[in-house]
Amino acid sequence: MSEKATPINQEERNKDEPLLQNIRLLRDTLRDQEGVEAFDLVERIRKLAIRFQRDDDLPARQELTALLSPLAS
């Protein structure tokens, strides 16, 4: 397993705010343009990817593979 992330200080938060605003805009646009079902799928994939990357979570990797493999064909 990987090390736990250190807390983010206020200066780092302020620096990242423009990126976070863009992410929120992208999230809202996806939900508005493609619907809740597409948004939920993207969120599920995002959360699984985070679990796999941060925690080397094998079940998350397996679920990601199952979700994404059909898209590669």
TIVO-2410 file (N, C-alpha, C; in nm, 3 decimals):
# residues 73
REC num residu      c1      c2      c3 atome chaine
REC   1      M   0.083  -0.119   0.000     N      A
REC   1      M   0.000   0.000   0.000    CA      A
REC   1      M   0.088   0.125   0.000     C      A
REC   2      S   0.035   0.233  -0.058     N      A
REC   2      S   0.112   0.356  -0.065    CA      A
REC   2      S   0.098   0.434   0.066     C      A
REC   3      E   0.188   0.534   0.080     N      A
REC   3      E   0.182   0.618   0.198    CA      A
REC   3      E   0.061   0.709   0.191     C      A
REC   4      K   0.012   0.748   0.308     N      A
REC   4      K  -0.102   0.839   0.314    CA      A
REC   4      K  -0.058   0.978   0.270     C      A
REC   5      A  -0.146   1.049   0.203     N      A
REC   5      A  -0.117   1.184   0.158    CA      A
REC   5      A  -0.110   1.279   0.277     C      A
REC   6      T  -0.023   1.379   0.265     N      A
REC   6      T  -0.013   1.479   0.369    CA      A
REC   6      T  -0.124   1.582   0.350     C      A
REC   7      P  -0.166   1.647   0.459     N      A
REC   7      P  -0.272   1.747   0.447    CA      A
REC   7      P  -0.230   1.861   0.353     C      A
REC   8      I  -0.326   1.916   0.283     N      A
REC   8      I  -0.300   2.025   0.189    CA      A
REC   8      I  -0.316   2.157   0.264     C      A
REC   9      N  -0.216   2.245   0.251     N      A
REC   9      N  -0.227   2.374   0.318    CA      A
REC   9      N  -0.309   2.471   0.233     C      A
REC  10      Q  -0.344   2.586   0.292     N      A
REC  10      Q  -0.432   2.683   0.226    CA      A
REC  10      Q  -0.368   2.737   0.097     C      A
REC  11      E  -0.239   2.757   0.095     N      A
REC  11      E  -0.172   2.809  -0.024    CA      A
REC  11      E  -0.187   2.711  -0.141     C      A
REC  12      E  -0.172   2.582  -0.114     N      A
REC  12      E  -0.189   2.482  -0.218    CA      A
REC  12      E  -0.334   2.477  -0.266     C      A
REC  13      R  -0.428   2.491  -0.173     N      A
REC  13      R  -0.570   2.494  -0.211    CA      A
REC  13      R  -0.598   2.610  -0.305     C      A
REC  14      N  -0.546   2.727  -0.268     N      A
REC  14      N  -0.568   2.847  -0.351    CA      A
REC  14      N  -0.508   2.828  -0.489     C      A
REC  15      K  -0.392   2.769  -0.497     N      A
REC  15      K  -0.324   2.746  -0.625    CA      A
REC  15      K  -0.406   2.651  -0.712     C      A
REC  16      D  -0.471   2.553  -0.651     N      A
REC  16      D  -0.548   2.453  -0.725    CA      A
REC  16      D  -0.691   2.495  -0.756     C      A
REC  17      E  -0.736   2.606  -0.702     N      A
REC  17      E  -0.876   2.645  -0.718    CA      A
REC  17      E  -0.919   2.660  -0.865     C      A
REC  18      P  -0.840   2.723  -0.952     N      A
REC  18      P  -0.883   2.730  -1.093    CA      A
REC  18      P  -0.902   2.592  -1.156     C      A
REC  19      L  -0.814   2.498  -1.124     N      A
REC  19      L  -0.829   2.362  -1.175    CA      A
REC  19      L  -0.956   2.298  -1.120     C      A
REC  20      L  -0.981   2.315  -0.992     N      A
REC  20      L  -1.101   2.258  -0.931    CA      A
REC  20      L  -1.228   2.318  -0.992     C      A
REC  21      Q  -1.225   2.446  -1.024     N      A
REC  21      Q  -1.342   2.508  -1.089    CA      A
REC  21      Q  -1.364   2.447  -1.227     C      A
REC  22      N  -1.257   2.422  -1.300     N      A
REC  22      N  -1.271   2.358  -1.431    CA      A
REC  22      N  -1.325   2.217  -1.420     C      A
REC  23      I  -1.281   2.144  -1.318     N      A
REC  23      I  -1.330   2.009  -1.297    CA      A
REC  23      I  -1.479   2.011  -1.265     C      A
REC  24      R  -1.520   2.105  -1.181     N      A
REC  24      R  -1.663   2.118  -1.148    CA      A
REC  24      R  -1.746   2.150  -1.273     C      A
REC  25      L  -1.693   2.240  -1.356     N      A
REC  25      L  -1.762   2.276  -1.480    CA      A
REC  25      L  -1.774   2.155  -1.572     C      A
REC  26      L  -1.666   2.079  -1.585     N      A
REC  26      L  -1.669   1.959  -1.668    CA      A
REC  26      L  -1.770   1.858  -1.613     C      A
REC  27      R  -1.770   1.840  -1.482     N      A
REC  27      R  -1.865   1.748  -1.417    CA      A
REC  27      R  -2.009   1.790  -1.445     C      A
REC  28      D  -2.038   1.918  -1.427     N      A
REC  28      D  -2.174   1.968  -1.448    CA      A
REC  28      D  -2.214   1.957  -1.594     C      A
REC  29      T  -2.120   1.984  -1.685     N      A
REC  29      T  -2.148   1.975  -1.828    CA      A
REC  29      T  -2.177   1.830  -1.867     C      A
REC  30      L  -2.099   1.738  -1.817     N      A
REC  30      L  -2.122   1.596  -1.846    CA      A
REC  30      L  -2.262   1.556  -1.800     C      A
REC  31      R  -2.295   1.593  -1.680     N      A
REC  31      R  -2.427   1.556  -1.626    CA      A
REC  31      R  -2.540   1.620  -1.708     C      A
REC  32      D  -2.523   1.748  -1.744     N      A
REC  32      D  -2.627   1.818  -1.820    CA      A
REC  32      D  -2.640   1.766  -1.963     C      A
REC  33      Q  -2.528   1.738  -2.028     N      A
REC  33      Q  -2.530   1.700  -2.169    CA      A
REC  33      Q  -2.555   1.551  -2.192     C      A
REC  34      E  -2.501   1.466  -2.104     N      A
REC  34      E  -2.509   1.321  -2.124    CA      A
REC  34      E  -2.602   1.250  -2.028     C      A
REC  35      G  -2.641   1.319  -1.921     N      A
REC  35      G  -2.735   1.260  -1.826    CA      A
REC  35      G  -2.669   1.200  -1.704     C      A
REC  36      V  -2.752   1.172  -1.607     N      A
REC  36      V  -2.706   1.121  -1.478    CA      A
REC  36      V  -2.639   0.984  -1.492     C      A
REC  37      E  -2.691   0.900  -1.580     N      A
REC  37      E  -2.634   0.766  -1.596    CA      A
REC  37      E  -2.488   0.773  -1.643     C      A
REC  38      A  -2.459   0.857  -1.742     N      A
REC  38      A  -2.322   0.872  -1.790    CA      A
REC  38      A  -2.234   0.933  -1.681     C      A
REC  39      F  -2.287   1.033  -1.612     N      A
REC  39      F  -2.213   1.095  -1.503    CA      A
REC  39      F  -2.178   0.993  -1.394     C      A
REC  40      D  -2.276   0.913  -1.356     N      A
REC  40      D  -2.253   0.812  -1.252    CA      A
REC  40      D  -2.148   0.710  -1.294     C      A
REC  41      L  -2.147   0.672  -1.422     N      A
REC  41      L  -2.046   0.579  -1.471    CA      A
REC  41      L  -1.907   0.640  -1.464     C      A
REC  42      V  -1.894   0.764  -1.507     N      A
REC  42      V  -1.764   0.832  -1.501    CA      A
REC  42      V  -1.718   0.844  -1.355     C      A
REC  43      E  -1.807   0.878  -1.266     N      A
REC  43      E  -1.772   0.889  -1.124    CA      A
REC  43      E  -1.728   0.754  -1.067     C      A
REC  44      R  -1.799   0.650  -1.105     N      A
REC  44      R  -1.762   0.515  -1.059    CA      A
REC  44      R  -1.622   0.479  -1.106     C      A
REC  45      I  -1.594   0.504  -1.234     N      A
REC  45      I  -1.461   0.476  -1.290    CA      A
REC  45      I  -1.355   0.560  -1.219     C      A
REC  46      R  -1.384   0.687  -1.196     N      A
REC  46      R  -1.289   0.776  -1.129    CA      A
REC  46      R  -1.255   0.726  -0.989     C      A
REC  47      K  -1.359   0.690  -0.913     N      A
REC  47      K  -1.337   0.644  -0.775    CA      A
REC  47      K  -1.262   0.511  -0.772     C      A
REC  48      L  -1.294   0.421  -0.864     N      A
REC  48      L  -1.220   0.294  -0.871    CA      A
REC  48      L  -1.075   0.318  -0.905     C      A
REC  49      A  -1.050   0.408  -1.000     N      A
REC  49      A  -0.912   0.437  -1.040    CA      A
REC  49      A  -0.832   0.495  -0.923     C      A
REC  50      I  -0.895   0.580  -0.845     N      A
REC  50      I  -0.828   0.637  -0.727    CA      A
REC  50      I  -0.795   0.526  -0.627     C      A
REC  51      R  -0.892   0.439  -0.600     N      A
REC  51      R  -0.867   0.329  -0.506    CA      A
REC  51      R  -0.752   0.241  -0.554     C      A
REC  52      F  -0.753   0.208  -0.682     N      A
REC  52      F  -0.648   0.122  -0.737    CA      A
REC  52      F  -0.512   0.191  -0.729     C      A
REC  53      Q  -0.506   0.317  -0.768     N      A
REC  53      Q  -0.378   0.389  -0.771    CA      A
REC  53      Q  -0.326   0.416  -0.630     C      A
REC  54      R  -0.410   0.461  -0.540     N      A
REC  54      R  -0.364   0.498  -0.406    CA      A
REC  54      R  -0.337   0.377  -0.317     C      A
REC  55      D  -0.423   0.276  -0.328     N      A
REC  55      D  -0.418   0.165  -0.233    CA      A
REC  55      D  -0.376   0.032  -0.295     C      A
REC  56      D  -0.345   0.033  -0.425     N      A
REC  56      D  -0.313  -0.091  -0.496    CA      A
REC  56      D  -0.423  -0.194  -0.471     C      A
REC  57      D  -0.548  -0.148  -0.483     N      A
REC  57      D  -0.668  -0.225  -0.452    CA      A
REC  57      D  -0.701  -0.319  -0.569     C      A
REC  58      L  -0.674  -0.447  -0.553     N      A
REC  58      L  -0.696  -0.545  -0.659    CA      A
REC  58      L  -0.842  -0.555  -0.702     C      A
REC  59      P  -0.940  -0.561  -0.610     N      A
REC  59      P  -1.079  -0.565  -0.654    CA      A
REC  59      P  -1.118  -0.441  -0.738     C      A
REC  60      A  -1.064  -0.325  -0.703     N      A
REC  60      A  -1.091  -0.205  -0.782    CA      A
REC  60      A  -1.034  -0.221  -0.922     C      A
REC  61      R  -0.914  -0.277  -0.934     N      A
REC  61      R  -0.853  -0.300  -1.065    CA      A
REC  61      R  -0.938  -0.397  -1.148     C      A
REC  62      Q  -0.985  -0.502  -1.085     N      A
REC  62      Q  -1.066  -0.599  -1.156    CA      A
REC  62      Q  -1.197  -0.538  -1.204     C      A
REC  63      E  -1.258  -0.454  -1.121     N      A
REC  63      E  -1.382  -0.388  -1.162    CA      A
REC  63      E  -1.357  -0.289  -1.275     C      A
REC  64      L  -1.245  -0.216  -1.266     N      A
REC  64      L  -1.209  -0.125  -1.375    CA      A
REC  64      L  -1.190  -0.200  -1.505     C      A
REC  65      T  -1.120  -0.312  -1.498     N      A
REC  65      T  -1.096  -0.394  -1.618    CA      A
REC  65      T  -1.228  -0.438  -1.678     C      A
REC  66      A  -1.320  -0.483  -1.594     N      A
REC  66      A  -1.450  -0.528  -1.642    CA      A
REC  66      A  -1.530  -0.414  -1.706     C      A
REC  67      L  -1.520  -0.295  -1.649     N      A
REC  67      L  -1.593  -0.181  -1.704    CA      A
REC  67      L  -1.531  -0.128  -1.833     C      A
REC  68      L  -1.398  -0.127  -1.840     N      A
REC  68      L  -1.330  -0.062  -1.951    CA      A
REC  68      L  -1.296  -0.155  -2.067     C      A
REC  69      S  -1.283  -0.283  -2.043     N      A
REC  69      S  -1.246  -0.376  -2.150    CA      A
REC  69      S  -1.339  -0.371  -2.271     C      A
REC  70      P  -1.470  -0.366  -2.252     N      A
REC  70      P  -1.558  -0.358  -2.369    CA      A
REC  70      P  -1.535  -0.232  -2.454     C      A
REC  71      L  -1.483  -0.127  -2.394     N      A
REC  71      L  -1.460  -0.003  -2.467    CA      A
REC  71      L  -1.339  -0.013  -2.559     C      A
REC  72      A  -1.248  -0.106  -2.531     N      A
REC  72      A  -1.126  -0.123  -2.610    CA      A
REC  72      A  -1.153  -0.197  -2.740     C      A
REC  73      S  -1.266  -0.262  -2.752     N      A
REC  73      S  -1.297  -0.343  -2.872    CA      A
REC  73      S  -1.351  -0.257  -2.983     C      A
***
